[in-house]
Amino acid sequence: MPTYKLMYFNVTGLAEPIRYMFNYAGIEFEDFRFESEDWPKYKPDMPMGHVPVLEIDGKKYDESRAIGRYLAKKCNLYSSDGIEALEIDAAVDSLEDLRKLAAMYHGQEDPVIKEKLKEVVTEKVPFYFNKFEEQVKKNDGHFVRGKLTWPDIVYAALIDRIHEFASRMLDIDHPELKKLVEKVNAIPSIKAYLEKRPKTKFFFAVKMPTYKLIYFNVTGLAEPIRYMFNYAGIEFEDFRFEIEDWPKYKADMPMGHVPVLEIDGKKYDQSRAISRYLAKKCNLYSDDEIEALEIDAAIDSLEDLRKLVAMYRRQEDPFIKEKLKEIVTEKVPFYFNKFEEQVKKNGGHFVRGKLTWPDIVYAAQIDRIHEFLSQKLDNYHPELKELVGKVCAIPSIKAYLEKCPKTPF
């Protein structure tokens, strides 16, 4: 048998019909639930950046109705007859039209738009319920051909959520629909699931933090942070200012420097501390202490290189600059050679053969290091060059690089 892992928020929602069918058929699956605040950590790993997602033998598949149809076939809740399958699909799609309308109205915060939507909802919701009532009555207590099929499961699994969205019980005047839900929920395997499932709200209002990144209008220390925000699809304000305007903002910064990240209006500084926070959100860090140690060590080594190069570049005293040049000439090749070895040893990444925080930092800062040194050192380090190509080809990062301001460095 295939192994199944269903990934969704710790609510009923779009995953609930899928959970119903797994339990109805007695098919073993991992019901992997996470809290809304942990979503940024998982989002980059989802095929289209949303859930539910069903892993089958380790491969991820998305789209709730596609997953539902796959399972309906497994559970004998679909049909091999073309016309009957068409009737089943039409019923499921009509139920989705109702769910989307109710969700759109419930989630709308703009009072003007909400009032307009209310007119549509007031007309359309009763229309849907009346049509569904007629259909179920005509089909002897089911949506299609007098027997249990996929849309019966979908309706029973989603009706409480729709009631919650509408803030009222809509099936009171629809006895056939009410009886259908009772029938489905009385099926022993579904009844057993309902008795043991986590007690959650039917929906949640996802209140994500608001982020404002404050930095000069250059790449610099803020660039790895920008990369991670874009990598994970986390909305943020990329507040950039010109160097001549720095005196205007400096006094408001916690330690008188940038980058600074505002989270819900509170300012936090130190680029590595900010990046570590984001790396955890973006699943680019680790809960394993040793792996986290390896990640931190790579980050600190990259910072040692960056600081050395920046110190040399900014030194104006010719005597000190000449002394620094001796150190740079010795140490910079050392760092690049060590990083090349590390990435080669770890399957094309800094740590354990997978994308982590230091990969992002290296890719985001290498152009600046080249600029400081006036030469491209990774031309002699193919593993590092390939790593940068991989990171910058990630669709969300590629899209950011195409639209970001073009600055000197």
C-alpha positions in Angstrom: 0.0 0.0 0.0 1.2 3.6 -0.6 2.1 5.7 2.4 0.0 8.8 2.8 0.8 12.1 4.6 -1.9 14.8 4.5 -0.5 18.3 5.3 -2.9 21.1 6.4 -3.5 23.7 9.1 -4.8 22.5 12.5 -8.4 23.2 11.4 -11.1 21.4 9.5 -11.3 23.4 6.2 -10.4 22.1 2.8 -8.6 19.1 4.3 -11.7 17.8 6.1 -13.4 16.0 3.2 -10.0 14.2 2.6 -9.8 13.2 6.2 -13.4 11.9 6.1 -12.6 9.7 3.1 -9.4 8.3 4.6 -11.3 7.4 7.7 -14.3 6.1 5.8 -12.2 3.6 3.9 -10.0 2.7 6.8 -6.9 3.8 4.8 -3.9 4.6 7.1 -2.5 8.1 6.7 -0.5 10.7 8.7 -2.7 13.6 9.5 0.0 16.2 9.7 -1.4 19.5 11.2 0.4 22.7 11.9 -0.5 26.0 13.5 -1.1 29.1 11.3 2.0 30.9 12.7 4.2 28.0 11.5 2.9 28.3 7.9 5.9 30.3 6.6 8.2 27.4 7.6 6.3 24.9 5.4 5.1 27.1 2.6 8.3 27.0 0.4 8.1 23.2 0.3 4.5 23.1 -1.1 4.2 22.6 -4.8 2.1 25.8 -5.4 2.6 27.5 -2.1 -0.7 26.4 -0.6 -2.4 23.5 1.3 -3.8 20.9 1.6 -1.0 18.8 0.1 -1.0 15.0 0.0 2.3 13.2 0.1 2.1 9.8 -1.6 5.2 7.7 -1.1 7.1 10.9 -0.4 5.9 12.8 -3.5 3.7 15.9 -2.9 0.4 16.5 -4.7 -1.7 19.6 -4.3 -5.2 20.9 -5.1 -8.0 19.7 -2.7 -10.4 18.6 -5.4 -7.7 16.7 -7.3 -6.7 14.9 -4.1 -10.4 14.4 -3.3 -11.1 12.8 -6.7 -8.1 10.5 -6.4 -9.3 9.3 -3.0 -12.9 9.1 -4.1 -11.8 6.6 -6.7 -9.9 4.6 -4.1 -12.9 4.6 -1.7 -15.5 3.6 -4.3 -17.1 7.0 -4.0 -16.6 8.0 -7.6 -17.7 6.2 -10.8 -16.1 4.5 -13.8 -19.2 5.5 -15.8 -18.5 8.7 -17.7 -21.9 10.3 -17.2 -22.2 9.4 -13.5 -18.6 10.8 -13.0 -19.8 14.0 -14.7 -22.7 14.3 -12.2 -20.4 13.7 -9.3 -17.9 16.3 -10.5 -20.6 18.9 -11.2 -22.0 18.4 -7.6 -18.6 18.8 -6.0 -17.8 21.9 -8.1 -21.1 23.5 -7.2 -20.4 22.8 -3.5 -17.0 24.5 -4.0 -18.7 27.5 -5.6 -20.8 27.9 -2.4 -17.8 27.4 -0.1 -15.7 30.0 -2.0 -18.5 32.6 -1.9 -19.1 32.2 1.8 -15.3 32.3 2.5 -14.9 35.4 0.3 -17.6 37.2 2.2 -16.4 36.1 5.6 -12.8 37.0 5.0 -13.5 40.5 3.5 -12.3 43.3 5.8 -13.1 46.3 3.6 -16.6 47.5 4.7 -17.6 48.8 1.3 -16.7 45.6 -0.5 -18.2 43.5 2.2 -21.5 45.3 1.8 -21.5 44.7 -1.9 -20.6 41.0 -1.3 -23.5 40.8 1.2 -25.9 41.5 -1.6 -24.5 38.7 -3.7 -24.4 36.3 -0.7 -28.0 37.2 0.3 -29.2 36.2 -3.2 -26.8 33.3 -4.0 -26.5 31.3 -0.8 -30.3 30.5 -0.5 -30.2 29.6 -4.2 -27.5 27.1 -3.7 -29.1 25.5 -0.6 -32.5 25.3 -2.3 -30.9 23.7 -5.4 -29.0 21.2 -3.2 -32.1 20.4 -1.2 -34.0 19.6 -4.5 -31.1 17.5 -5.8 -30.8 15.4 -2.7 -34.5 14.9 -2.4 -34.7 13.8 -6.1 -31.8 11.4 -5.6 -33.3 9.6 -2.5 -31.2 11.3 0.1 -27.9 11.7 -1.8 -26.4 14.0 -4.3 -26.0 11.5 -7.1 -28.1 8.4 -8.0 -29.4 7.5 -4.6 -26.1 6.2 -3.1 -23.1 7.5 -1.1 -20.7 9.4 -3.4 -17.9 11.9 -3.0 -20.2 15.1 -2.9 -22.1 13.6 0.1 -18.8 13.4 2.0 -17.8 16.9 0.9 -21.1 18.4 2.0 -21.1 16.7 5.4 -17.4 17.6 6.0 -17.8 21.3 5.1 -21.2 22.3 6.2 -20.1 23.3 9.7 -17.5 25.6 8.2 -20.0 27.2 5.9 -22.3 27.7 8.9 -19.5 29.4 10.7 -18.7 31.6 7.8 -22.4 32.6 7.5 -22.8 32.9 11.3 -26.1 31.0 11.1 -27.4 27.5 10.5 -28.4 27.5 6.8 -29.8 23.9 6.6 -32.6 24.4 9.2 -35.1 24.8 6.4 -33.5 22.0 4.3 -34.4 18.7 6.0 -33.0 16.5 3.2 -29.6 18.1 3.5 -29.7 17.8 7.3 -30.6 14.1 7.1 -27.7 13.6 4.7 -25.2 15.0 7.1 -26.6 12.8 9.9 -26.3 9.7 7.7 -22.7 10.4 6.7 -21.6 11.2 10.2 -23.3 8.1 11.5 -21.1 5.8 9.3 -19.1 3.9 12.0 -15.6 4.8 10.7 -16.5 8.4 10.2 -18.3 8.6 13.6 -15.2 7.1 15.3 -13.0 9.8 13.5 -15.3 12.6 14.7 -15.1 11.4 18.3 -11.3 11.5 18.3 -10.4 14.3 16.0 -8.8 17.4 17.5 -11.3 20.0 18.7 -10.5 23.0 16.6 -12.3 26.0 15.2 -13.8 25.5 11.8 -11.7 28.4 10.5 -9.1 30.9 11.7 -8.3 34.4 10.8 -4.7 34.2 10.0 -3.1 37.2 11.6 0.4 37.2 10.3 2.9 39.6 11.7 3.6 42.8 9.7 7.2 43.2 8.7 9.1 46.3 7.7 12.8 46.0 6.7 14.8 49.2 7.1 18.1 49.6 5.2 20.0 51.7 2.7 19.1 51.5 -0.9 21.8 48.9 -1.6 22.1 45.1 -1.2 24.6 44.8 1.7 23.6 43.2 5.0 19.9 43.4 4.2 20.1 41.3 1.0 20.0 37.8 2.6 17.0 39.0 4.6 15.3 40.1 1.4 16.1 36.8 -0.2 14.5 34.9 2.6 11.3 37.0 2.7 10.9 36.5 -1.0 11.9 32.8 -0.9 9.1 32.1 1.6 6.6 34.4 0.0 6.3 36.4 3.3 4.9 39.9 2.7 7.1 42.7 4.0 7.8 46.4 3.4 11.3 46.8 1.9 11.9 50.3 3.2 15.1 51.7 1.5 16.6 55.1 2.0 19.6 56.9 0.4 22.8 57.2 2.3 22.5 61.0 2.6 19.2 60.5 4.5 20.8 58.3 7.2 21.1 61.1 9.8 17.3 61.4 9.6 16.7 57.8 10.6 19.7 56.9 12.7 18.4 58.2 16.0 15.3 55.9 15.8 17.4 52.7 15.4 17.9 50.6 18.5 21.7 50.6 18.3 22.2 53.3 15.7 22.7 51.0 12.8 20.8 49.0 10.2 19.4 46.7 9.0 16.5 46.9 11.4 13.4 44.7 11.1 10.1 46.1 12.5 7.8 43.3 13.6 4.3 44.6 14.3 5.8 48.0 14.9 8.7 46.9 17.3 12.2 47.3 16.0 14.8 44.6 16.1 18.5 44.9 15.0 21.5 42.8 14.2 21.5 41.2 10.7 22.4 37.7 11.9 19.8 37.7 14.6 17.1 38.9 12.2 18.2 36.3 9.6 18.2 33.5 12.1 14.7 34.4 13.1 13.6 34.3 9.4 15.6 31.2 8.7 13.5 29.4 11.3 10.3 30.8 9.8 11.4 29.7 6.3 12.5 26.2 7.3 16.1 27.1 6.5 17.4 26.4 10.0 17.1 23.2 12.1 15.6 22.0 15.3 18.5 19.5 15.6 21.1 21.1 17.8 24.1 19.7 15.9 22.7 20.7 12.5 21.9 24.1 13.9 25.5 24.3 15.1 26.8 23.5 11.6 24.5 26.1 10.1 25.6 28.8 12.6 29.3 27.9 12.1 29.0 28.4 8.3 27.2 31.7 8.8 29.8 33.0 11.1 32.6 31.9 8.7 30.8 33.8 5.9 30.6 36.8 8.1 34.3 36.6 8.9 35.0 36.7 5.2 32.6 39.6 4.6 34.0 41.7 7.5 37.6 41.2 6.4 36.8 42.2 2.8 34.7 45.2 3.9 37.4 46.4 6.4 40.0 46.3 3.6 37.7 48.1 1.1 36.8 50.9 3.5 40.3 51.6 4.9 41.5 55.0 3.8 44.9 55.1 5.6 47.4 53.8 3.0 49.7 52.3 5.6 47.0 50.3 7.3 45.4 49.4 3.9 48.8 47.9 2.8 49.0 45.8 6.0 45.4 44.7 5.5 46.2 43.8 1.9 48.7 41.2 3.1 46.1 39.6 5.3 43.4 39.7 2.6 45.8 38.2 0.0 46.4 35.2 2.4 43.0 34.8 4.0 40.5 35.4 1.2 41.7 32.4 -1.0 41.8 30.3 2.2 38.1 31.1 2.9 37.0 30.4 -0.7 38.9 27.1 -0.8 37.4 26.0 2.4 33.9 26.9 1.3 34.4 25.2 -2.0 35.5 22.0 -0.1 32.5 22.3 2.2 29.9 22.7 -0.5 31.4 19.9 -2.6 31.4 17.6 0.4 27.8 18.4 1.2 26.3 17.7 -2.1 26.2 21.2 -3.5 25.2 23.0 -0.3 26.9 24.3 2.9 25.1 21.9 5.2 23.9 18.3 4.8 23.1 18.4 1.1 20.0 20.7 1.3 19.1 24.4 1.1 19.8 26.2 4.4 20.4 29.7 5.6 24.2 29.9 4.7 23.4 29.0 1.0 21.1 32.0 0.9 23.6 34.3 2.6 26.4 33.3 0.3 24.3 33.8 -2.9 23.0 37.1 -1.6 26.4 38.6 -0.7 28.8 37.2 -3.2 28.4 40.0 -5.7 29.1 42.5 -3.0 32.3 40.6 -2.0 33.4 40.6 -5.7 32.7 44.3 -5.8 34.9 44.9 -2.8 37.7 42.8 -4.2 37.4 44.0 -7.8 37.6 40.4 -9.0 35.3 37.3 -9.3 36.8 34.7 -7.1 34.2 32.1 -7.6 35.3 31.7 -11.2 37.9 29.4 -9.7 35.4 27.6 -7.5 32.8 25.8 -9.6 30.9 24.3 -6.6 30.3 27.8 -5.2 29.3 29.2 -8.6 26.9 26.4 -9.1 25.4 27.0 -5.7 24.7 30.6 -6.5 23.1 29.6 -9.8 20.8 27.1 -7.9 19.7 29.7 -5.3 19.1 32.4 -7.8 17.1 30.1 -10.0 14.5 29.4 -7.2 11.4 30.9 -8.8 10.5 33.3 -6.0 14.1 34.5 -5.6 14.4 34.8 -9.4 11.3 36.9 -9.5 12.6 39.2 -6.8 16.0 39.6 -8.6 14.1 40.6 -11.8 12.1 43.3 -10.1 14.4 44.6 -7.3 16.0 48.1 -7.6 19.2 48.1 -9.6 21.8 49.6 -7.2 25.6 49.8 -7.5 26.1 46.9 -5.0 
